[in-house]
């Protein structure tokens, strides 16, 4: 009896009154528009021009998808997006994690590495993209069929992410383990590869998911550097601009699939407290 | 070579590639600077600066580049804080509802913007529902270029996408606080308004500050939202004006002037910000 009144005292009455309704509104606001993209993707292109447009599709079809696949070589764009994201992830981690480790172990490097990573976060992509175009054209990497110029651009975002995440992870890893390995005759690089890196596997996984999705979602560089060999985000933009909302929605639907992974990844972030406790 | 020297060398060596790569950006900014101050023959000129700084589109871009981020970040801070205070009490299905709350941030930006375009365009879903249910007599021009309403819609759309970030940071701070703090205040007869005002808000203020600082940097770099929803001329911001110079006017020097103005503004603002924070921290 006393306990329940305690519990009631700890929950504001207003909260109890509005929560169910407010959660429904939140669900409608956040999921409704995504539902509309899916609805638009699987109805004929002509339907997006009807007025007033109905919330439920008049007919269901996959013609947007087949048309994009057959006439617009959708497969190539999908492959390019996946390839650029994969290559960006691989190189970002390969360069960023050793840098993050060194920064966590050596005072001088800590300042240099974290500051330059933060500065890269401040610079607007467009400021880098315009001179980068001028630099890529002579070497033939502008609008490259394998997106090599775009990978270079994405690395300026990916490497800082890898440095900052690995720096935090390695700083939390006790130095004593490394010192023990040194005493047993392990070389510095051996310590990194055999002792330190395996102990931050979790951060390695989350950094790779994060970098992959940042590259997969990235719009500004892709818009400026891949004029015709487009990745998915600028492709969605062009179809939106040309008023082909069914095609744009189909591409958006395909882009959403890896985003499901993000939600799963962020869910882990939500229970980070539990995970942090597990390390100790 | 001693062991410590060898170790130091290893640290430096494996950091070098990443730092070398990041310094590529310095090189690029340098070349942007050169391009914005030289003519086709490579001689020094202020013609690009004069051309851009007199362009009405650039001046409108500057104005909106202040108005939109300020209002957007303010909205994110208020909404994020309110949502964190609310979600603090949600216990049943906690993970599910939190995941739902961060959906706008989790979907790709371009996909989110397409959903908003489908919703707000002249013959879109929002107007269709409003007209069909007789709430308005005709379609509302939510995205009509150059009107006050479109600025509001862009701010709202921009703020809603990143509110989850503020929400998550503040909620994490709120949950680190001992529950007994709130309990004690309630036992002593504090009302909920008092608990929020005198206990919860002051304790999460540092976290809210961090979230706002993080967001402010991104907010001033706003690009895709006004571009996709309205287009460059309908609602210019500095990034989209730079894009317009490059892609539509084929004027890379002008584009560099615009983009560098924004970068300079951001670096100056960030330096002032970190200086102020640093000074505040040093105070007793």
Interface residues (C-beta under 8 A of the other chain):
Chain A: X9 X10 X11 X12 X14 X15 X19 X22 X23 X26 X27 X30 X31 X33 X34 X36 X37 X40 X49 X51 X52 X53 X54 X55 X95 X96 X98 X99 X101 X102 X103 X105 X106 X109 X112 X113 X116 X117 X119 X120 X121 X122 X123 X124 X125 X126 X127 X128 X130 X131 X132 X133 X134 X135 X152 X155 X156 X159 X160 X163 X182 X187 X188 X189 X192 X213 X216 X217 X219 X220 X223 X224 X232 X233 X236 X237 X240 X245 X248 X249 X252 X255 X256 X259 X262 X263 X266 X267 X269 X270 X271 X272 X273
Chain B: X3 X6 X7 X8 X10 X11 X12 X14 X15 X17 X18 X19 X21 X22 X23 X24 X25 X28 X29 X31 X32 X35 X86 X89 X90 X95 X97 X98 X99 X100 X101 X102 X103 X104 X106 X107 X108 X109 X110 X111 X112 X114 X115 X116 X117 X118 X119 X123 X124 X125 X127 X128 X129 X131 X132 X168 X172 X175 X179 X182 X183 X186 X187 X192 X217 X221 X223 X224 X227 X228 X239 X242 X243 X246 X247 X252 X255 X256 X259 X260 X262 X263 X266 X267 X270
